[in-house]
Amino acid sequence: MKTTTKAHIKQQRNFGIDVGKTFLDIHVLELDRHWQIHNTTDEVNDLVKTLKRFNLTRIVVEATGGYERKVVEALAGAQMPVVVVQPMNIRQFAKAQGILAKTDKIDARIIAQFGAVMKPDIRPISSKKVRHIRDLLARKRQLMEMRTQELNRQQKAQKSLQATLNRILKFLNKEIEWVNIRLAKKVSEVTEWEATYNILLSVPGIGDGVAFTLLGELPELGSLTNRQVAALCGLAPYNRDSGAMKGKRRIKGGRAPIRTVLYMAMLSAIQCNSVMKIFFDRFVAEGKHKKVALTACMRKMMTILNAMIRDRRAWQEAEFIK
């Protein structure tokens, strides 16, 4: 990297980092400078020392399936304004400018431009304990998906193959049990979650699976508006209108793991939670499709949980029956 003057250092700087398995490409927007380093601990630590010389506005890092973790954790640990952005947002931003070419160097510049123009919010990076809990949650989802696949195969497999399928299912069940034990232990170690965890479990239909997922994937719960919590969970309906055409409202985006566990929990909740059952039956009686009614119940549940955590109070059925 070229020598930077003191005057330049005092100015605001937007950085973009394109992450790969082997290399990190860094671009400083205001200086139009680019350089590349290896994605190793030593070189990432050197990068942190270099960036400390600047008056940083934002460091935008593209999410790359976990390869970005090393640099994000190092930057966050140094109290730098780092933001992780989804690749789709970056590509759409590039296409809006007519930029179709794609190289690591170009991507780093686009990421820096995205930070300067779109100004994504700088949110605190989760602690090491919380990141470990999220990793365990991700592993549980993977194991559950594999078990579902094996169960589906078991239904169609010949009798001669049942033994191998049973062995795999037995192994997967043991692994899921191991993850559940680790999750319970790690969640109990985060003392600031104890009150929130107990409030969540007070709700009929909410078990450890949903509680652990909300604690790990939605730390903002209790500090959001109804619209914000619906959007973050991917439960906010979006318009699809054009001219005289009025399209169907559909949910999209948000944090998929939350939506997945809520869907399964709601199938149980409409059986054992009278508030959700009344709400569900009302929608069905109005002619809504059952999946639409379930989605509405999921959204209703999240707004209730958000209010409960905000007000630090446990479930009170009479309060929510309207």
Summary of the structure (lengths in Angstrom):
residues: 322
radius of gyration: 23.5
end to end distance: 63.9
largest distance: 76.4
contacts: 930
relative contact order: 0.08
helix: 60%
strand: 12%
